[in-house]
Amino acid sequence: MKMKIWLAALLALSLPGPVLADAGHSHGDERAYGVPGDPGKPGRIVQVTMRETEGKMEFVPSRLEIRRGEQVKFVLRNNGEMDHEIVIGTLEENLKHAVEMAKNPDMEHDDPNAKRLAPKKTGEIVWRFTKVGEFDFSCLIPGHRESGMFGTIIVK
């Protein structure tokens, strides 16, 4: 009997995460800061504006506080005169990605945590923050983060 329990536990530990996930929830897209949200479910709307001003590039607001488990619909607006993007991630991930973007400045993102917008355009990201921590959002187009285009998300 003990051998069967031990073998069952060993087998369960060796299975990939999504197989062990509870019904209707896959951990396949889960990241350190959460999972893609469900656009069909209600969530808090947070407006984020991208712009250039006085030789600086910025997000307004640049600091956000969010409750753990909260789904947020980011309503994005590029009020600037050039393309901008927003990439939500850990600071380490975004800094690493910025190095890749410097090598490939025209890199397109097709990720649920990122959106690139042409001037005067709008877009949305729906995200559910499942973990407590401090996270980053940045414009990773070369030179933009360095010009001040980044912000902090505090998940409590």
ZAMARGU-4260 file (C-alpha; in steps of 0.2 Angstrom, whole numbers, plus 5000, padded with zeros to 4 digits):
<rodrens>
0) 5000/5000/5000 | 5014/5012/5005 | 5023/5008/4988 | 5007/5013/4978 | 5005/5029/4987
5) 5024/5033/4984 | 5023/5028/4966 | 5007/5039/4964 | 5016/5054/4972 | 5031/5052/4961
10) 5021/5050/4945 | 5011/5066/4950 | 5027/5076/4953 | 5034/5071/4936 | 5019/5077/4926
15) 5019/5094/4918 | 5011/5108/4927 | 4995/5111/4916 | 4990/5092/4918 | 4990/5095/4937
20) 4980/5112/4936 | 4963/5113/4943 | 4949/5112/4930 | 4947/5128/4919 | 4964/5135/4925
25) 4980/5132/4916 | 4997/5137/4923 | 5005/5136/4906 | 5004/5155/4904 | 5008/5160/4922
30) 5022/5171/4925 | 5030/5179/4940 | 5018/5193/4940 | 5002/5184/4934 | 4992/5177/4920
35) 4983/5184/4905 | 4966/5190/4910 | 4949/5185/4903 | 4942/5200/4893 | 4925/5192/4895
40) 4926/5195/4914 | 4925/5212/4923 | 4940/5220/4929 | 4947/5237/4935 | 4950/5249/4921
45) 4967/5258/4922 | 4971/5271/4909 | 4989/5273/4904 | 4995/5286/4892 | 5012/5286/4883
50) 5020/5302/4878 | 5035/5313/4875 | 5037/5329/4884 | 5051/5341/4886 | 5064/5329/4879
55) 5058/5315/4890 | 5047/5300/4887 | 5035/5294/4900 | 5020/5284/4905 | 5006/5293/4915
60) 5004/5286/4928 | 5021/5278/4931 | 5016/5270/4947 | 5001/5258/4950 | 4995/5249/4965
65) 4985/5233/4962 | 4978/5220/4973 | 4984/5202/4972 | 4971/5192/4962 | 4964/5208/4953
70) 4961/5208/4935 | 4965/5224/4926 | 4961/5231/4909 | 4974/5243/4904 | 4967/5255/4892
75) 4982/5262/4883 | 4984/5278/4873 | 4999/5284/4863 | 4998/5303/4864 | 5016/5304/4857
80) 5023/5308/4840 | 5032/5291/4838 | 5028/5273/4841 | 5029/5267/4859 | 5025/5250/4868
85) 5022/5244/4885 | 5029/5227/4891 | 5024/5221/4908 | 5036/5210/4917 | 5049/5208/4931
90) 5062/5222/4930 | 5075/5208/4926 | 5065/5201/4912 | 5062/5219/4904 | 5080/5224/4906
95) 5086/5208/4897 | 5072/5210/4884 | 5079/5228/4881 | 5096/5221/4876 | 5087/5210/4863
100) 5077/5225/4857 | 5093/5235/4855 | 5100/5221/4843 | 5083/5220/4834 | 5074/5237/4836
105) 5059/5232/4824 | 5055/5216/4834 | 5036/5214/4835 | 5028/5207/4851 | 5014/5195/4850
110) 5013/5193/4869 | 4998/5195/4881 | 5008/5206/4892 | 5014/5218/4878 | 5007/5230/4866
115) 5015/5242/4853 | 5005/5257/4847 | 5008/5269/4833 | 5006/5288/4837 | 4988/5293/4842
120) 4982/5275/4843 | 4974/5265/4857 | 4975/5247/4863 | 4972/5236/4878 | 4980/5223/4889
125) 4970/5212/4901 | 4980/5205/4915 | 4977/5196/4931 | 4990/5199/4944 | 4991/5183/4954
130) 5007/5186/4965 | 5012/5199/4977 | 5028/5209/4972 | 5035/5224/4963 | 5035/5223/4944
135) 5040/5234/4929 | 5032/5241/4914 | 5043/5248/4901 | 5044/5254/4883 | 5058/5243/4876
140) 5060/5252/4859 | 5079/5257/4860 | 5082/5273/4869 | 5064/5275/4876 | 5067/5266/4893
145) 5083/5276/4895 | 5073/5292/4892 | 5061/5289/4906 | 5048/5277/4899 | 5046/5265/4913
150) 5035/5262/4928 | 5032/5251/4943 | 5017/5240/4947 | 5015/5236/4966 | 5004/5221/4969
155) 4999/5219/4987
</rodrens>
